[in-house]
Amino acid sequence: MSARKTPVFLMVAGFPDSIMSFRGALIAALQADGFKVHVAAPDLPATSPLRRQLEALGVDAHEITLHRTGTNPKADLATLLNLWRLMRDIRPDVFLGYTIKPVIYGSLAAWLAHVPLRFTLITGLGYAFRSAGQDRRMKLLRNVVRKLCALALRTTNKVFFQNPDDQAVFRTAHIVGGRTPSYVINGSGVDIRHYQQAPLPESLCFLLIARLLGDKGVREYAQAAARIRARHPEIVFNLVGWIDDSPDAIRQDELDQWLAAGTLNYLGRLGDVRPAIAGCSVYVLPSYHEGTPRTVLEAMAMGRAIITCDAPGCRETVRDGQNGYLVPVKSADGLEQAMQHFIDDPTLAARMGAQSRAIAEDKYDVHKVNATLLEQMGIGEPAR
């Protein structure tokens, strides 16, 4: 750490909307520990409401050139140079990058700029890691991303994961070498005071909140909903989210067909998901892979039973048969069977929801998670 009176912490994100929703409590904890916090992300102009919100909290915000889903080498080099210049200017004592491009180019820039402490947070395996496509372009993309990631992570002091499966993948593939320490934290945590337990609605309602991507299990959710509604047309299936620019995105015409058939009730993209969670009985996330799904933690904190997949990141949140059900990945049949349990037993959602709240309080309280993270960085008090 430098001898300056006020140490500087730089956080680099690939998706600006995640800064306050996922890292707001971490920023507050850093400020409470005496750090001057800077954040950098794309799409963060001086006129943006998010930037004004950050600056009102005493955070210095910086817009960077970063194309989250692009694969243009010139654009990525520009990102690296942009980050290096920023770090040479503000001279951070600690760097933390999360999501794949900030992890790669932020770590390399921090190493080149001689930032004393450099950390990365792997919040899930991106499309380049998860895709099973065997076409030449996808194979090349996977190889390039893995090699760049391995190079970048060799420059870091520690790599944080949100589930042990991702840690094992990176270790087995030698993306994280034996000389680089790694540690698994309990996701991003959830503010259990902000997401308070809410009474269940009178009628059974299921809910999925996600970017509308294939690997979030949106299609399987729609298939299971159609089957259930054929027998029980009174049951509601809500969907919150938006169509992403990922190659794996749900098409607009698919969404339109589900809505026209009355299969799903689409609530769009919400700035505050608490009313949607309060309006549901059971939260469903049939994702193929996550870091640790934040929406599941929010639903657990609000006392909701969970149906999710027996998949990396998801399986850690559910004690099968206690606070919800784990179903096979890509299985509309499994989802339908799990949903049927709540139809057959009207008291089940309340019992499992109470268990979810208890787990959220014990394991996923954001203040506990952040205390562990800062302790592992060597810049905070021991977690209690």
C-alpha positions in Angstrom: 0.0 0.0 0.0 1.2 3.5 -0.8 2.2 6.0 2.0 -0.5 8.4 0.9 -2.9 9.5 3.6 -6.0 8.3 1.7 -5.6 5.0 -0.2 -7.3 4.7 -3.6 -9.4 1.7 -4.7 -10.3 1.3 -8.4 -13.2 -0.9 -9.4 -13.7 -1.7 -13.1 -17.0 -3.1 -14.4 -18.1 -4.2 -17.8 -21.8 -3.5 -17.2 -22.5 -0.1 -15.5 -25.9 -1.1 -14.2 -24.2 -3.7 -11.9 -22.1 -1.1 -10.0 -24.8 0.1 -7.6 -27.0 -3.0 -7.6 -24.2 -5.5 -7.1 -21.3 -3.5 -5.6 -23.0 -0.6 -3.9 -22.6 -2.1 -0.4 -18.9 -2.9 -1.2 -18.3 0.7 -2.2 -19.9 1.8 1.1 -17.7 -0.7 3.1 -14.6 0.6 1.3 -15.4 4.2 2.1 -16.1 3.3 5.7 -12.6 1.8 5.8 -11.1 5.1 4.6 -10.7 4.4 0.9 -11.2 6.9 -1.9 -13.2 4.9 -4.4 -13.1 5.2 -8.2 -15.2 3.2 -10.6 -14.7 2.8 -14.3 -17.2 1.3 -16.8 -18.4 1.8 -20.4 -21.5 3.9 -21.1 -20.9 6.2 -18.1 -21.0 9.7 -19.6 -21.0 12.8 -17.3 -24.8 13.3 -18.0 -25.8 9.8 -16.9 -28.0 9.4 -13.8 -25.8 6.6 -12.5 -22.7 8.8 -12.7 -24.4 11.6 -10.9 -25.6 9.1 -8.2 -22.0 7.8 -7.8 -20.6 11.3 -7.6 -23.2 12.2 -5.0 -21.8 9.4 -2.9 -18.3 10.7 -3.2 -17.2 8.2 -5.8 -15.1 9.3 -8.8 -16.6 7.8 -11.9 -14.8 7.3 -15.2 -16.2 6.3 -18.6 -13.9 3.8 -20.5 -14.0 2.4 -24.0 -15.1 -1.2 -23.6 -17.3 -3.2 -25.9 -18.7 -5.9 -23.6 -19.5 -8.5 -26.3 -17.2 -7.5 -29.1 -14.2 -9.4 -30.3 -12.3 -6.7 -32.2 -8.6 -6.8 -31.3 -8.1 -3.0 -32.0 -11.0 -2.1 -29.8 -9.7 -4.4 -27.0 -6.2 -2.8 -27.3 -7.9 0.6 -27.0 -9.6 -0.6 -23.8 -6.2 -1.8 -22.4 -4.5 1.6 -23.2 -7.5 3.5 -21.9 -7.3 1.6 -18.6 -3.6 2.0 -18.3 -3.8 5.8 -18.8 -6.5 6.0 -16.2 -4.4 4.0 -13.7 -1.3 6.1 -14.3 -3.5 9.2 -13.7 -5.2 8.2 -10.5 -2.5 5.8 -9.1 -4.8 3.3 -7.3 -3.4 1.2 -4.4 -5.9 -1.6 -5.1 -7.6 -2.8 -8.3 -10.6 -5.0 -8.6 -12.1 -6.1 -12.0 -15.1 -8.2 -12.6 -16.7 -9.6 -15.8 -14.4 -11.0 -18.4 -13.0 -7.9 -20.2 -12.3 -5.9 -17.0 -10.7 -9.1 -15.6 -8.4 -9.5 -18.6 -7.6 -5.9 -19.7 -8.0 -4.4 -16.2 -5.5 -6.9 -14.7 -3.0 -6.3 -17.5 -3.3 -2.6 -17.3 -3.0 -2.7 -13.5 0.2 -4.8 -13.8 1.7 -2.4 -16.4 0.8 0.6 -14.3 2.4 -1.0 -11.2 -0.8 -1.0 -9.1 0.4 -2.6 -5.8 -2.7 -4.9 -5.1 -4.5 -6.5 -8.0 -7.6 -8.6 -7.7 -10.2 -10.2 -10.0 -13.7 -11.5 -9.3 -15.1 -14.2 -11.6 -18.8 -13.7 -11.5 -19.6 -16.6 -13.9 -18.3 -18.2 -17.0 -19.1 -16.1 -20.1 -20.5 -17.2 -23.4 -17.0 -18.0 -24.7 -16.4 -20.5 -21.9 -19.9 -22.0 -21.8 -20.7 -22.4 -25.4 -20.4 -26.0 -26.8 -20.2 -24.8 -30.4 -17.6 -26.5 -32.4 -17.4 -24.2 -35.4 -14.0 -22.8 -36.2 -14.8 -19.3 -35.1 -16.1 -20.4 -31.6 -13.2 -22.7 -31.1 -10.8 -19.8 -31.9 -12.7 -17.4 -29.6 -12.6 -19.9 -26.7 -8.9 -20.5 -27.1 -8.1 -16.8 -27.3 -10.2 -15.8 -24.3 -8.7 -18.6 -22.2 -5.1 -17.8 -23.1 -5.7 -14.1 -22.5 -7.4 -14.8 -19.2 -4.6 -17.1 -18.1 -2.1 -14.4 -18.9 -4.0 -11.7 -17.1 -4.7 -13.8 -14.0 -0.9 -14.6 -13.6 -0.5 -10.9 -12.8 -3.0 -10.8 -10.0 -2.6 -11.2 -6.3 -5.7 -13.3 -5.8 -8.7 -14.5 -7.9 -12.1 -14.7 -6.3 -14.8 -17.1 -7.5 -18.5 -17.2 -6.6 -18.8 -21.0 -6.7 -16.4 -23.9 -6.4 -17.3 -25.3 -9.8 -15.9 -22.3 -11.7 -12.8 -22.4 -9.5 -12.3 -26.0 -10.5 -12.7 -25.2 -14.2 -10.1 -22.5 -14.0 -7.7 -24.7 -12.1 -8.1 -27.8 -14.3 -7.7 -25.8 -17.5 -4.6 -24.0 -16.0 -6.3 -20.6 -16.4 -5.4 -20.0 -12.8 -2.0 -21.5 -12.1 -0.7 -23.0 -8.9 1.1 -19.8 -7.9 -2.0 -17.6 -8.0 -4.2 -17.9 -4.9 -7.9 -18.2 -5.3 -10.9 -18.1 -2.9 -14.6 -18.8 -3.2 -17.0 -16.2 -1.7 -20.7 -16.5 -1.3 -21.7 -14.6 -4.4 -22.3 -10.9 -4.3 -24.5 -11.2 -1.3 -27.8 -9.6 -0.7 -29.0 -6.7 1.5 -31.4 -8.5 3.7 -32.7 -5.2 5.1 -33.5 -3.9 1.6 -35.0 -7.2 0.5 -37.3 -7.9 3.4 -39.5 -10.9 3.8 -42.9 -10.3 2.3 -46.2 -12.1 2.6 -47.1 -14.6 -0.1 -49.9 -13.7 -2.6 -53.2 -15.5 -2.3 -52.9 -17.2 -5.7 -50.0 -19.3 -6.8 -47.6 -17.4 -9.1 -44.2 -18.3 -10.5 -41.6 -15.7 -11.5 -38.4 -15.7 -13.6 -36.1 -12.6 -13.7 -33.3 -12.7 -16.2 -31.8 -11.4 -19.3 -33.7 -13.1 -22.0 -31.1 -15.6 -23.0 -31.3 -19.3 -24.0 -28.9 -20.3 -21.3 -31.0 -18.6 -18.6 -33.5 -21.4 -19.2 -36.2 -19.0 -20.5 -37.4 -21.5 -23.2 -37.7 -24.3 -20.6 -39.6 -22.0 -18.3 -42.1 -21.2 -21.1 -42.5 -24.9 -22.0 -43.2 -25.9 -18.4 -45.6 -22.9 -18.0 -47.5 -23.9 -21.1 -47.9 -27.5 -19.8 -49.0 -26.4 -16.3 -51.5 -23.8 -17.7 -53.1 -26.4 -19.9 -54.2 -28.2 -16.7 -54.4 -25.1 -14.4 -55.1 -22.0 -16.5 -55.5 -19.9 -13.3 -51.8 -20.2 -12.4 -49.7 -17.2 -13.4 -46.2 -17.3 -14.8 -44.4 -13.9 -14.7 -41.3 -12.9 -16.7 -39.1 -10.0 -16.0 -36.1 -9.1 -18.2 -35.0 -7.8 -21.5 -33.6 -9.0 -24.8 -29.8 -8.9 -24.8 -27.4 -8.5 -27.7 -25.7 -11.8 -26.9 -25.6 -14.5 -29.7 -27.7 -16.6 -27.3 -30.5 -14.1 -27.0 -34.2 -15.0 -27.2 -35.7 -13.7 -30.4 -38.5 -11.1 -30.2 -40.8 -13.3 -32.2 -40.4 -16.1 -29.6 -41.3 -13.8 -26.8 -44.3 -12.5 -28.8 -45.6 -16.0 -29.4 -45.5 -16.8 -25.7 -47.3 -13.6 -24.8 -50.0 -14.1 -27.6 -50.6 -17.7 -26.3 -51.1 -16.4 -22.8 -48.2 -18.7 -21.6 -46.3 -15.9 -19.9 -47.1 -12.5 -18.4 -44.2 -10.2 -19.4 -43.4 -7.4 -17.0 -40.5 -6.0 -19.0 -37.3 -4.6 -17.4 -37.7 -3.3 -13.9 -35.5 -0.9 -12.0 -36.8 -2.4 -8.7 -37.7 -6.1 -8.7 -39.0 -6.2 -5.2 -42.7 -5.7 -6.2 -42.4 -8.5 -8.7 -40.8 -10.9 -6.1 -43.5 -9.9 -3.6 -46.1 -10.8 -6.1 -44.8 -14.3 -6.7 -45.1 -17.5 -4.6 -42.1 -19.3 -6.1 -39.0 -18.0 -7.8 -37.7 -20.0 -10.8 -34.3 -19.7 -12.4 -33.6 -22.6 -14.8 -30.1 -21.2 -15.7 -27.5 -23.5 -17.2 -24.7 -21.8 -15.3 -24.2 -18.9 -12.9 -21.6 -17.3 -10.7 -24.1 -17.1 -7.9 -27.4 -15.8 -9.2 -28.3 -12.5 -7.5 -32.0 -12.7 -8.3 -32.2 -16.0 -6.4 -30.6 -14.4 -3.4 -33.0 -11.5 -3.6 -36.0 -13.9 -3.8 -34.6 -16.0 -0.9 -34.2 -12.8 1.3 -37.9 -12.0 0.6 -38.9 -15.5 1.7 -39.6 -17.3 -1.5 -39.2 -20.9 -2.4 -36.7 -21.5 -5.2 -36.7 -23.8 -8.2 -33.3 -23.8 -10.0 -31.0 -26.1 -11.9 -28.5 -28.5 -10.4 -25.8 -26.4 -12.1 -22.7 -24.5 -11.1 -23.6 -21.4 -9.0 -27.3 -22.3 -8.8 -26.9 -25.5 -6.8 -25.2 -23.7 -3.9 -28.4 -21.6 -3.2 -30.9 -24.5 -2.7 -31.0 -27.3 -0.2 -33.1 -29.7 -2.2 -36.4 -30.4 -0.6 -35.8 -27.7 2.1 -36.0 -24.3 0.6 -36.8 -25.4 -3.0 -35.9 -27.9 -5.7 -33.0 -28.6 -7.9 -33.9 -29.8 -11.4 -31.7 -31.1 -14.3 -30.3 -28.5 -16.7 -32.3 -28.0 -19.9 -35.2 -30.0 -18.5 -38.7 -28.6 -19.0 -40.0 -31.9 -17.5 -38.0 -31.3 -14.3 -39.4 -27.8 -14.0 -42.9 -29.0 -14.6 -42.6 -31.7 -11.9 -41.1 -29.2 -9.4 -43.9 -26.7 -10.0 -46.5 -29.4 -9.6 -45.4 -29.9 -6.0 -46.5 -26.4 -5.1 -49.9 -27.0 -6.8 -50.4 -30.2 -4.9 -49.5 -28.8 -1.5 -50.7 -25.2 -1.0 -48.6 -24.8 2.2 -45.3 -25.8 0.6 -44.3 -22.3 -0.7 -44.6 -20.7 2.8 -42.6 -23.5 4.5 -39.8 -23.4 1.9 -39.8 -19.6 1.8 -39.1 -19.4 5.5 -36.1 -21.7 5.0 -34.9 -19.5 2.1 -35.0 -16.4 4.3 -33.0 -18.2 7.1 -30.3 -19.3 4.6 -30.1 -15.7 3.2 -29.6 -14.3 6.6 -26.9 -16.9 7.6 -24.9 -17.3 4.4 -25.6 -14.5 1.9 -25.9 -11.3 4.0 -24.0 -8.8 1.8 -22.2 -7.3 4.8 -20.8 -10.7 5.8 -19.8 -11.4 2.2 -18.0 -8.1 1.7 -16.2 -8.4 5.1 -14.8 -11.8 3.9 -13.8 -10.3 0.6 -11.9 -7.4 2.1 -10.3 -9.6 4.7 -9.1 -11.9 1.9 -7.7 -8.9 0.1 -5.8 -8.0 3.2 -7.4 -4.5 3.5 -10.2 -5.2 5.9 -10.9 -6.4 9.4 -11.3 -10.1 10.0 -14.8 -11.2 9.0 -17.1 -12.2 11.9 
